[in-house]
């Protein structure tokens, strides 16, 4: 091979090597650029994902706030409507009583009418405007006698009721108004003739505390009510109100026999049809007694038959009727009949549909007791249309899961989470439900309140 040919070959190989190096450099450069772009895109997508995550959390938080706001607003509107209805009824009643008062002034009433007025108020809740005015006028007179103290205590309770105030959750001790009334009743205990009435006043203050949001019928506060009522006298000496207070505490604590006995005694104290124009306060106690009797009858399904239970059920049949002719056990039909009596009295008192559902919601437990989950589900849905109630939302969630309606179950569970856990009253739920259903209900409440331990203690 000539020198010229060799040189050409060397040049050719050199050019090819340079070309290959250029291609290799271009490839490496491209690869580096791709890697850098991938890294840049990774960082970009990470930032975007983080931003979306933050926005998603904000949207979830906003959604939770809106849901809670809607829940609270709906309950506030219901309560406002209830207050308006109560005020309208009170205005109508006041108008009628004021017309009667013009026929004779309080100053012309004999002094011997004051103690019967106080007795009617403390024992039965009766208090016309004339009685209120009489009690307040007499209580304002100077004096340190036991009777004067009794009048001051009664006037204090009247003022408390009129104010519409409530002992709130987290409050420390009784409000000053109730403390003053309590001190007055304690002073009135010095007179043996007035001791029973004074003790009734003290029991009333104790019940106001036990039934308030601060207590929600705790064991200790209900034991205090029971002790106070016991100091009034024997069961035969108790007025309609003390029997109701004790029955309420017994029912809330799941004491079926004691509650049944007290509600029976209370209903035996008064015949709802005896007076053509019943006093609204006494009518309210009748309503509550029918409500309580109907509710506690559900729990008697677990009790062995004896004279006391048979007597209470016989009374229920006499005052409530036999119940509807539909499906279900005789006892649950009787329960619904008593609750219907309570609802009818709510209607007579001019209460709203929301307030009527305060008794109607308890019918849901009768369907659960009979294992009729479809009946419980349909009933709970109807009640939900009139308002939000802790027990009804629990029954709605439980029955919806049993019948397979996941959407309603999710919605009801959400509402369960928005009620305070203590508002479900585990002790009363345990008495109202069968053990299997109670465990399911307890699990729902617990899971919707951060796995809180829900027990009856």
Protein Blocks (a to p, Z undefined) as FASTA:
>chain_A
ZZklmmmmmmmmmmmmmmmmmmmmmmmmmmmmmmmmmmmmmmmmmmmmmmmmmmmmmmmm
mmmmmmmmmmmmmmmmmmmmmmmmmmmmmmmmmmmmmmmmmmpcfklpcfklmmmmmmmm
mmnopacfklmmmmmmmmmpgcjbfklmmmmmmmmmmmmmmnopacdehiacjafklmmm
mmmmmmmmmpmklmmmmmmmmmmmmmmmmmpmklnopaklmmmmmmmmmmnpcfklpcfk
lmmmmmmmmmmnopaklmmmmmmmmmmmpcfklpmbdcfklmmmmmmmmmmmmmmmmmmm
mpccdfklmmmmmmmmmmnonbjabecdfklmmmmmmmmmmmmmmmmnopafklmmmmmm
mmmmmmmmnopaklmmmmmmmmmmnoccfklmmmmmmmmmmnopaklmmmmmmmmmmpcf
klnommlmmmmpcfklmmmmmmmmmmmngoiacddZZ
